[in-house]
């Protein structure tokens, strides 16, 4: 099969299209002929040597959708030919509250989705929502699951609440917007790009502010009529500090990243007087992945796809992500 193989770190130009052996399913496994895969910042961080425990050579890619082409011993033959989405969470464990010691993410060290075929445990494939294209379905898994856990499981967003999603444009933030709107919340966003703010409002956001303005927190309080009940954040740093200042009483902040670094001036006094809750979050369990797909099917939501590249142009796709100009997911078309 053809696959994108990374043998050297440091540059996206090291992502090369190669011929590698076809995967063969073992007991309890399936092989999926992939039609599409999607990029995540995890892939970029690996290339840039900013990810722990990197093992090379590697086939990156955590997100994929396609058709089951082979099944291993103990797996029902009824799966053959089914259109599926791959769950990239491997061995989450038995505790819904947190991942277990064997937990890992598909795509390094296990071979990932930047390939024509992939082998995964049968329990890691779910039926593709019928209303989604393969490109849309491939866009959903890692970022969608992260957003679902943050918004639904951790923040427990309710109808009528006001939610702030920081850094709109990235995959998780865009999914968080869609999921919170589906739950009946008012959703406001921040971005350093006025174009992305306008795009978010076309996707259902109730408003937004540019975080490059010095008083964006005050602007948001005025815009929301008192500040957010919930903040979904991936930046950390100044964004988290401002979010804590404008949060409503008994508000919740869920953060799933720290792209701008530590929040060195986080006002703990303000947080405890507000009875606020600060929560970390990651990806999620198989139950949450199934619930995510059910929500998108029930509400007929379409993931936002920014741009589609052929598999052979994986390096160009990574370069596009590095430039941070996307709004939605970057997808590789395979079949």
C-alpha positions in Angstrom: 0.0 0.0 0.0 1.0 3.7 -0.3 1.6 5.6 3.0 3.1 8.8 4.2 6.2 7.8 6.2 8.2 10.0 8.5 11.8 8.8 9.0 13.4 12.1 10.2 12.2 14.9 12.4 12.4 18.7 12.0 10.6 19.5 8.7 7.3 18.7 6.9 9.4 17.9 3.9 10.4 14.7 5.6 6.9 13.3 5.1 7.4 11.0 2.1 5.0 8.9 0.1 6.3 5.3 0.1 5.2 1.7 -0.6 4.9 -0.3 2.6 3.5 -3.8 3.4 -0.3 -4.1 3.6 -1.5 -4.6 7.2 -3.0 -8.0 8.0 -5.7 -8.3 10.7 -4.9 -10.4 13.8 -7.5 -11.9 16.2 -10.1 -9.2 17.2 -8.8 -6.8 14.5 -10.1 -5.3 11.3 -8.4 -3.7 8.3 -10.1 -0.5 6.9 -9.5 0.7 3.4 -9.3 4.4 4.1 -11.0 7.0 1.9 -10.0 10.0 3.9 -7.8 11.0 6.9 -7.5 14.3 8.8 -4.6 16.2 10.4 -4.3 17.2 14.0 -1.8 19.4 15.8 -0.4 16.2 17.3 0.9 15.3 13.8 2.6 18.7 13.4 4.1 18.5 16.9 5.6 15.0 16.2 7.2 16.3 13.0 8.6 19.3 14.9 10.0 17.0 17.6 7.6 18.6 20.2 5.9 15.4 21.3 7.1 12.9 23.9 8.4 9.4 23.2 8.6 9.7 19.4 9.5 6.5 17.6 10.6 6.4 14.0 9.9 5.5 11.3 6.2 6.4 11.8 3.0 6.6 9.8 1.2 9.5 11.4 -2.5 10.2 11.4 -5.1 9.6 14.1 -8.3 10.4 12.1 -9.8 8.3 9.4 -12.9 6.9 7.7 -13.3 4.2 5.1 -14.7 0.7 4.4 -13.8 -2.5 6.3 -11.9 -4.6 3.9 -10.7 -7.6 6.1 -11.5 -9.0 9.5 -9.4 -11.2 11.8 -10.3 -14.2 13.9 -13.2 -13.7 16.2 -14.6 -10.7 14.3 -18.0 -11.0 12.6 -17.8 -11.1 8.8 -20.9 -8.8 8.8 -18.4 -5.9 9.2 -17.0 -6.5 5.8 -18.0 -3.7 3.4 -19.3 -1.4 6.2 -18.6 2.3 6.1 -16.9 3.2 9.3 -15.2 5.9 11.3 -12.0 5.0 13.3 -11.9 5.8 17.0 -8.3 6.9 17.6 -8.4 6.3 21.4 -6.7 2.9 22.1 -7.3 1.1 25.3 -9.0 3.9 27.3 -9.7 1.6 30.1 -12.7 0.8 32.4 -12.9 4.2 34.2 -15.0 6.8 32.4 -13.4 9.5 34.5 -9.9 9.1 33.2 -7.7 7.1 30.7 -5.9 4.0 32.0 -2.2 3.2 32.0 -2.3 1.5 28.6 -4.0 4.4 26.9 -2.5 5.8 23.7 -3.5 7.6 20.5 -3.5 6.0 17.0 -0.7 7.2 14.7 2.8 6.7 16.3 3.9 4.4 17.6 1.0 2.4 16.0 0.7 2.9 12.2 -1.7 5.7 11.6 -4.2 6.9 9.0 -2.0 8.6 6.5 -2.1 5.4 4.4 -4.4 3.5 2.1 -5.2 0.9 4.8 -5.1 0.7 8.5 -5.3 -2.2 11.1 -7.2 -1.5 14.3 -9.1 -3.4 17.0 -12.6 -4.1 15.8 -14.0 -2.2 18.8 -12.3 0.9 17.4 -14.6 1.2 14.3 -18.0 2.7 14.5 -20.6 3.1 11.7 -20.2 6.2 9.7 -23.1 8.6 10.1 -25.0 8.3 6.8 -25.3 12.0 6.2 -21.5 12.6 6.3 -19.1 12.3 3.4 -15.9 10.3 4.0 -14.0 13.6 4.3 -16.4 15.0 6.9 -16.4 11.7 8.8 -12.6 11.6 8.8 -12.5 15.2 10.2 -14.5 14.2 13.3 -12.7 11.7 15.6 -9.8 13.2 17.6 -10.9 16.8 17.7 -14.6 16.0 17.9 -14.1 13.6 20.7 -11.9 16.1 22.6 -14.6 18.8 22.2 -17.4 16.4 23.2 -15.8 15.5 26.4 -14.9 19.1 27.2 -18.4 20.5 26.5 -20.7 17.6 27.4 -18.9 15.4 30.0 -16.8 17.9 31.8 -18.5 21.3 31.5 -22.0 19.7 31.4 -23.3 22.6 29.3 -27.0 23.2 29.6 -29.7 24.9 27.4 -29.6 28.7 27.8 -26.1 28.9 29.2 -23.5 31.2 27.7 -20.3 29.5 26.5 -17.1 31.1 25.5 -14.9 29.1 23.1 -11.4 30.6 22.7 -9.2 30.4 19.6 -11.9 29.6 17.1 -10.7 28.2 13.8 -8.9 25.1 15.1 -10.6 21.8 14.9 -11.5 21.3 18.6 -12.8 24.8 19.0 -15.0 24.6 15.9 -16.4 21.3 17.1 -17.0 22.8 20.6 -19.0 25.6 18.9 -21.1 23.1 17.0 -21.7 20.8 20.0 -22.6 23.6 22.5 -25.0 25.1 19.9 -26.6 21.7 19.5 -27.1 21.6 23.3 -29.0 24.9 23.2 -26.3 27.2 24.5 -25.4 30.7 23.4 -21.9 30.5 22.1 -19.3 33.3 21.8 -15.8 33.0 20.4 -12.4 34.7 20.3 -9.8 34.8 17.6 -6.9 36.9 16.4 -8.5 37.0 13.0 -11.6 39.0 12.1 -12.2 36.7 9.2 -12.4 33.7 11.5 -14.8 35.6 13.8 -17.1 36.2 10.8 -16.8 32.6 9.7 -17.7 31.4 13.2 -20.8 33.5 13.2 -21.8 32.0 9.9 -21.5 28.6 11.6 -23.8 29.7 14.4 -21.7 31.6 16.9 -23.7 34.4 18.6 -20.8 36.8 18.5 -17.1 37.1 19.0 -14.2 39.4 19.9 -10.6 39.8 18.6 -8.2 38.8 21.4 -5.6 41.1 20.0 -7.5 44.1 21.3 -6.4 45.1 24.8 -9.9 45.1 26.4 -11.3 42.0 24.8 -12.5 40.7 28.1 -14.6 43.8 28.8 -15.9 43.6 25.2 -17.0 40.1 25.8 -18.7 40.9 29.1 -20.7 43.6 27.3 -21.5 41.4 24.4 -22.7 38.5 26.5 -24.5 40.6 29.1 -22.4 39.6 32.0 -19.8 37.1 30.9 -19.8 33.3 30.2 -21.1 30.5 32.4 -18.5 28.1 30.7 -15.2 28.7 29.0 -13.7 26.0 26.7 -10.0 26.9 26.3 -6.9 25.5 24.6 -4.5 28.4 24.9 -3.8 28.9 28.6 -1.6 31.9 29.4 -3.3 35.3 29.1 -6.5 33.9 27.6 -7.1 31.7 30.7 -6.3 34.6 33.0 -8.8 36.9 31.3 -11.4 34.1 31.1 -11.2 33.6 34.9 -11.8 37.4 35.4 -14.9 37.5 33.3 -16.4 34.2 34.3 -19.8 34.3 36.0 -20.5 33.1 39.5 -20.3 29.2 39.8 -18.8 29.2 36.3 -16.7 26.4 34.8 -13.5 26.5 32.8 -12.4 23.5 30.9 -9.0 23.5 29.2 -7.6 20.9 26.9 -4.3 22.5 25.9 -1.8 25.2 26.8 -0.5 26.5 23.4 0.5 29.9 24.8 2.0 28.5 28.0 1.4 28.8 31.7 -1.2 31.1 33.3 1.4 32.8 35.5 -1.1 35.5 36.9 -4.2 33.3 37.4 -6.3 35.1 40.0 -7.0 32.3 42.5 -8.8 34.6 44.9 -11.3 35.6 42.2 -11.8 31.9 41.3 -12.7 30.7 44.8 -14.9 33.7 45.6 -16.8 32.9 42.4 -17.2 29.2 43.5 -15.6 28.5 40.1 -14.5 25.1 38.8 -11.3 24.6 36.8 -11.1 21.3 34.9 -8.5 19.7 32.6 -9.7 17.4 29.8 -8.3 15.2 27.0 -9.9 13.0 24.5 -12.5 10.5 25.6 -13.8 7.0 26.1 -15.5 4.6 23.6 -18.9 5.5 25.1 -18.2 9.2 24.4 -17.1 8.5 20.9 -20.3 6.7 20.1 -22.3 9.5 21.8 -20.5 12.0 19.6 -21.4 10.2 16.4 -25.0 9.8 17.6 -25.2 13.6 18.3 -23.9 14.5 14.8 -26.3 12.0 13.2 -29.3 13.1 15.2 -28.7 16.8 14.7 -27.5 16.3 11.1 -24.4 18.4 11.9 -21.6 18.6 9.3 -18.0 18.9 10.5 -16.3 22.0 9.0 -13.7 21.0 6.5 -11.2 23.8 5.7 -9.3 22.2 2.8 -8.8 18.8 1.2 -5.3 17.7 -0.1 -4.4 14.5 -1.9 -2.5 11.9 0.2 0.7 12.6 -1.8 0.5 16.2 -0.7 0.6 15.5 3.0 3.6 17.8 3.4 1.7 20.8 1.9 -1.3 20.0 4.2 1.0 20.1 7.3 2.5 23.3 6.1 -1.0 24.8 5.8 -1.7 23.8 9.4 1.6 25.3 10.6 0.5 28.6 9.1 -2.6 28.5 11.4 -4.8 30.0 8.7 -7.4 27.2 8.7 -11.0 27.4 9.9 -12.0 23.8 10.5 -10.2 20.6 9.7 -7.6 19.8 7.1 -8.3 16.5 5.3 -6.2 14.1 3.1 -8.2 12.4 0.3 -7.0 8.8 0.0 -9.4 6.7 -2.1 
